Structure formats: structure tokens, C-alpha cells
Amino acid sequence: MASVSGFISLAALRFGTLVVPHGVVGVWAERRRYRRDLLRLLKVGPHMIDDVGLTVGEAEQEAKKPFWQA
């Protein structure tokens, strides 16, 4: 079946449903987990963010992103 942008099949467009590959959902879940963990580390203290190799500003910026945004 032909696809538009690799994610939305023509049948999905015709019937109003969205088809998302299984791998994408896993990536989204991992991003959500990672960003939630960054928020937790930010609350503990800046020294925890240093341990993962980020600045506090970088960690705050990454934590604010929605899970679907890389």
C-alpha cells in the first residue's frame, strides 16, 4: 500500500484512521521516560545533571519538549 510521509497510509486517510508504526511508539515512550527522569534529576539538584553530562539549561530545555519531538 502506498504511503504519505511513510506514516499515513492512503487507506488511513480515506477512512479517517491514523496508522503509526510500532517502532515509533517505542521511541516516544523512551523519550517520555528520559525527559521525566531529567525533571526528577533537576529537582534533586544540579550536581545530578552534571553527572549525565548536561548543563542545567540543556536539561531544562530537553525536559520541556513534547515526547513526539526529537
PyMOL commands that set and color helices and strands:
alter all, ss='L'
color gray80, all
select helices_A, chain A and resi 10-15+22-44+46-51+56-64
alter helices_A, ss='H'
color red, helices_A
select strands_A, chain A and resi 3-4+8-9
alter strands_A, ss='S'
color yellow, strands_A
deselect
rebuild
show_as cartoon
